[in-house]
Every structure is written in structure tokens, then in C-alpha cells.
Amino acid sequence: MRQPAVFFGHGSPMNALGGPYADAWKAVGEAIGKPKGVVMVSAHWETRGLGVTAQARPETIHDFGNFGPELHAMQYPAPGSPELARRVSDLVGAQPVEMWGLDHGTWSVLVHVWPDADVPVVQLSLNRELTARQHYELARRLKPLREEGYVIAGSGDFVHNLRTWKRDGGEAYPWATSFNEAVKSAFERGDHDALIDWVDLAEDAQLSVPTDEHYLPLLYVAAQQEAGEPVAFFNDVIEGGSISMTGVRIG
């Protein structure tokens, strides 16, 4: 029953339509099989206080603009799980929420991981009243879910600096590569304090994380890692110089 914890570097919403990262996401789903459900922490649901989606049929939220009609029309009709929402609420005190659904940080990835949309998904919000360490400590309270058949997942980007993003691609900035490698090294060492205190993780860390909403979801995955538990990386690419697509699988 024990399930892995997975962090997805999600990048642009356009990745929902396919592209160079989809095969690795599909491979993650094939390796896991069909878990009992997924608890996803996305960079794109920030709240005051802590919420968890509680609908039986969550809406596919198109929380972006300036993309083509094909993307705006896309649906990911995965079921929710009021039962799982109640369990998450019991573990971390999250309030059930009916006014949210699955945002693009969730569905643009899961449409490749479980393309049949047959795995129940609930989202846990990013409570902006918490420090990085408090996010990590909260996430540790989710650990029993892995033993109960649920995947704990996060969706964001190690490195996420849209101001320096190169539309025409190009090599990664040295500071982006340095930070990306420092995050990977901390996972490999099991050094969660280094991940929590990310400002000191690498030189020019704040260029890689100018705002922390895309970074914080990885702490929810790091918090699941037991001593000696294997870690693997996928889609280890920095796109446009300053967006890390790197994913992490724990267990």
C-alpha cells in the first residue's frame, strides 16, 4: 500500500498539450500504478488559512490567460474524494473548500500521469501565513497517508524566475544551474534543513526563488522522505534559462 511522494516541475500550462516532459510524467504514473488517491500541493492555490478541496467532482480551473482555445477548453475530470479531504482535515486541520478545484499546476501534469482521469485528487492549499519551516512541519503530519495508499505530491518549480526567462530558449543561467543542483544534492543527502533554509542553499538563491510559491510545494515532498529512502530525479532540465522542470520521486 505504501506510495511514493512526487514533486513535479510543471512549467508552462502548454505542457498539458504534450511536449518534451510528458513522457517522463507518463512513466511516473505507469511506475506507480493506480493509487487510492493523490493529495496535491500546487503553487497556484495560495490562501490565508489552510484549505482542502472537498468536492466529489472538482472543477478544472483555467487559471491563466493569453493561451490558445485548445488549452482553455481542456478538461481533466478526475474525481475528488470527500473521504480523503476529511482525512487530510483530521491530520492537518485544513478547512474543506467547495470554491476551488484542480488548477493548472495540478491538471497540466496529471493529464499525462493518469490520462484516464481515474485517480481521485484533492488539493491542499499553500497557507501564506506559515513560514517555510511551518510548511515542512505541517507536511510531516501527512505521512500516514502514504501507508494508506495515497500519493503525496507537489507541483511547482525549483527555479522560477519569469523576469529572466528567455523566450527563445538558450542555456541556463549559472545561478539557476547552481541552485537546481543544490536542491538535488540536499535531497540526496536527506538534508531537509538546507531545503527549508533555501536562501542559504546556494549563491544568488533569491534569483532562483524571487517569490516562494513555486518552491514551497517541494517541502511537502521532502517532508515525506525517511532516512535512507531512495530519491530519483526526472525531467532534469532548466527551460528558458530560468525555469526548472526537475521532478523528484521519493520512494
C-alpha positions in Angstrom: 0.0 0.0 0.0 2.9 2.4 0.7 3.0 5.0 -2.1 5.8 7.4 -3.1 5.9 11.2 -2.8 6.5 13.1 -6.0 7.4 16.7 -6.9 6.6 17.8 -10.4 8.3 20.8 -12.1 5.3 21.9 -14.1 6.5 24.9 -16.1 4.1 26.4 -18.7 0.4 25.4 -18.9 1.1 24.5 -22.5 2.8 21.3 -21.3 -0.7 19.9 -20.8 -0.9 19.5 -24.5 2.3 17.4 -24.7 5.9 18.2 -25.4 9.3 17.1 -24.1 8.3 16.4 -20.5 5.1 14.4 -21.0 6.8 11.1 -21.5 8.6 11.3 -18.1 5.3 12.2 -16.4 3.6 9.3 -18.1 6.4 7.0 -16.9 5.9 8.1 -13.3 2.2 7.2 -13.5 3.0 3.8 -15.1 5.5 3.0 -12.4 3.1 4.0 -9.6 0.1 2.3 -11.0 -3.3 3.4 -9.6 -3.0 4.7 -6.0 -6.1 5.1 -3.8 -5.8 8.9 -4.4 -3.5 11.9 -4.5 -3.0 14.9 -2.3 -1.5 17.7 -4.4 0.0 20.9 -3.2 0.1 23.3 -6.1 2.0 26.6 -6.4 -1.2 28.1 -7.8 -3.5 27.8 -4.8 -2.4 30.3 -2.1 -4.8 31.1 0.8 -4.9 32.7 4.2 -5.5 29.7 6.4 -5.4 26.1 5.2 -7.9 24.6 2.8 -8.5 21.3 1.2 -10.8 20.7 -1.8 -13.8 18.6 -0.7 -15.9 18.2 -3.9 -16.8 14.8 -5.3 -16.3 16.4 -8.8 -13.8 19.2 -8.7 -13.8 21.8 -11.5 -10.9 22.0 -14.0 -9.7 25.6 -13.3 -8.1 27.5 -16.2 -6.2 30.0 -14.0 -4.2 31.6 -16.8 -4.6 33.9 -19.8 -3.1 34.5 -23.2 -3.1 30.9 -24.3 -5.0 29.3 -27.2 -8.5 28.0 -27.2 -7.4 24.3 -27.2 -5.8 24.8 -23.7 -8.7 26.8 -22.3 -11.1 24.1 -23.5 -9.1 21.3 -21.9 -10.8 19.3 -19.1 -9.4 16.9 -16.6 -12.4 15.2 -15.0 -10.7 13.3 -12.2 -12.9 12.7 -9.3 -12.4 14.3 -5.9 -12.6 12.4 -2.6 -14.6 13.9 0.2 -13.3 10.9 2.3 -9.7 11.9 1.6 -10.5 15.5 2.2 -11.8 14.6 5.7 -8.7 12.5 6.4 -6.5 15.4 5.4 -8.5 17.7 7.6 -8.1 15.4 10.5 -4.4 15.3 10.1 -3.6 18.9 9.5 -6.7 20.9 10.4 -7.5 22.0 6.8 -10.9 23.5 6.2 -13.0 21.8 3.5 -13.4 24.1 0.5 -16.0 23.9 -2.3 -15.0 27.0 -4.2 -11.8 25.7 -5.7 -11.0 22.7 -7.9 -7.9 21.5 -9.8 -5.8 24.3 -11.0 -3.3 24.1 -13.9 -0.4 23.2 -11.5 -2.3 20.0 -10.9 -4.1 19.0 -14.1 -1.5 20.1 -16.6 0.8 17.4 -15.1 -1.7 14.7 -14.1 -3.3 14.7 -17.5 -0.1 12.8 -18.5 0.5 10.9 -15.3 -3.0 9.4 -15.2 -4.5 10.3 -18.6 -7.7 8.3 -17.9 -8.5 10.8 -15.0 -9.5 7.8 -12.8 -7.4 8.6 -9.7 -9.1 10.7 -7.1 -7.4 14.1 -6.4 -7.7 16.6 -3.7 -5.7 19.8 -3.4 -4.2 21.2 -0.2 -3.6 24.9 -0.3 -0.5 26.9 0.5 -1.2 28.8 3.7 0.6 32.1 3.2 0.5 32.7 7.0 3.2 29.9 7.5 6.9 30.1 7.4 8.9 27.6 5.3 9.6 25.5 8.4 6.0 25.5 9.3 5.0 24.3 5.9 7.5 21.4 6.3 6.3 20.5 9.8 2.7 20.5 8.6 3.6 18.3 5.7 5.2 15.7 8.0 1.7 15.2 9.5 0.6 13.9 6.2 3.0 10.9 6.3 0.4 8.3 7.4 -1.4 8.8 4.1 1.4 7.1 2.2 0.9 3.9 4.2 -2.9 4.2 3.5 -2.4 4.1 -0.3 -2.2 7.8 -1.2 0.4 9.7 -3.1 1.6 13.0 -1.6 2.6 15.3 -4.5 3.8 18.9 -5.0 3.8 20.9 -8.2 5.9 24.0 -8.8 9.5 24.6 -9.9 12.8 24.6 -8.1 13.8 27.6 -10.1 11.1 30.0 -11.2 12.1 33.5 -12.4 9.9 34.7 -15.2 11.5 38.1 -15.4 14.7 36.5 -16.7 13.1 33.8 -18.8 14.4 33.6 -22.4 11.6 33.2 -24.9 13.9 31.8 -27.4 15.4 29.2 -25.1 19.2 29.2 -24.6 21.5 27.9 -21.9 20.6 28.0 -18.2 21.9 30.9 -16.2 24.8 29.8 -14.0 22.8 30.8 -10.8 19.8 28.7 -11.9 22.0 25.6 -12.5 23.8 26.2 -9.2 20.5 26.4 -7.2 18.9 23.4 -9.1 21.9 21.2 -8.3 22.0 22.4 -4.7 18.3 21.3 -4.3 19.1 17.9 -5.8 22.1 17.4 -3.6 20.1 18.3 -0.5 17.5 15.7 -1.4 20.2 13.1 -2.0 21.8 13.8 1.4 18.4 13.9 3.1 19.3 17.4 4.3 15.9 18.9 4.8 17.1 21.8 6.9 19.0 23.0 3.9 15.9 22.8 1.8 13.9 24.7 4.4 16.5 27.4 4.7 16.7 27.8 0.9 18.1 31.4 0.9 21.4 29.9 2.1 21.3 26.9 -0.1 23.3 28.4 -3.0 24.8 31.7 -4.0 22.2 34.1 -5.6 19.4 31.8 -4.4 16.9 34.6 -4.5 17.4 34.9 -8.2 16.1 31.4 -8.5 13.3 32.0 -6.0 12.2 35.6 -6.3 8.9 34.6 -4.8 8.5 31.3 -3.0 5.1 29.9 -4.1 6.7 27.6 -6.7 9.3 26.4 -4.3 7.2 25.7 -1.2 5.4 22.6 -2.7 8.7 20.7 -2.8 8.9 21.0 1.0 5.7 18.9 1.2 7.5 16.1 -0.7 10.8 16.5 1.2 8.9 16.1 4.5 7.9 12.6 3.4 11.4 11.3 2.9 12.6 8.8 5.5 16.2 8.2 6.4 17.8 6.2 3.6 14.7 6.3 1.4 15.7 6.4 -2.3 15.3 9.6 -4.3 15.2 9.9 -8.1 15.0 12.8 -10.5 13.3 13.2 -13.8 12.9 16.0 -16.4 16.1 17.5 -15.1 16.1 20.4 -17.5 16.2 24.2 -17.0 13.9 25.8 -19.6 14.4 29.3 -21.0 17.4 29.8 -18.7 15.4 30.2 -15.5 12.5 27.7 -15.2 13.5 24.3 -13.7 11.4 21.4 -14.9 13.2 19.0 -12.5 10.9 16.4 -10.8 11.7 14.3 -7.7 10.4 10.9 -6.7 10.8 9.8 -3.1 10.3 6.0 -2.6 
